[in-house]
Amino acid sequence: MDLFSPRHLLIILVVVLLVFGTKKLRTIGSDLGAAVRGFKKSMNEGDQEQQAASQSPPPPPPAGIARDAEFHEAADAKEAPRQDNRRA
């Protein structure tokens, strides 16, 4: 005996019609359809934003803040030398 046989699905449909009524089912269906359309629209907008972000180059870092990995010796030389202030 199959759980989703046509006979069982017909019984479930009749029970749902009796509980909710045809007018309420129509409004539920249209609301559900509008929600799915809105979800698809927002997913498409998100994809378009990701594509636009991947096509544009990243902005350059602000001047003077970022240290360049190639010239770390020059950047370290600018720092003040540390003094040992321990007392004996």
Rosetta blueprint (number, residue, H / E / L):
1 M L
2 D L
3 L L
4 F L
5 S L
6 P H
7 R H
8 H H
9 L H
10 L H
11 I H
12 I H
13 L H
14 V H
15 V H
16 V H
17 L H
18 L H
19 V H
20 F H
21 G L
22 T H
23 K H
24 K H
25 L H
26 R H
27 T H
28 I H
29 G H
30 S H
31 D H
32 L H
33 G H
34 A H
35 A H
36 V H
37 R H
38 G H
39 F H
40 K H
41 K H
42 S H
43 M H
44 N H
45 E H
46 G H
47 D H
48 Q H
49 E H
50 Q H
51 Q H
52 A H
53 A H
54 S H
55 Q H
56 S L
57 P L
58 P L
59 P L
60 P L
61 P L
62 P L
63 A L
64 G L
65 I L
66 A L
67 R L
68 D L
69 A H
70 E H
71 F H
72 H H
73 E H
74 A H
75 A H
76 D H
77 A H
78 K H
79 E L
80 A L
81 P L
82 R L
83 Q L
84 D L
85 N L
86 R L
87 R L
88 A L
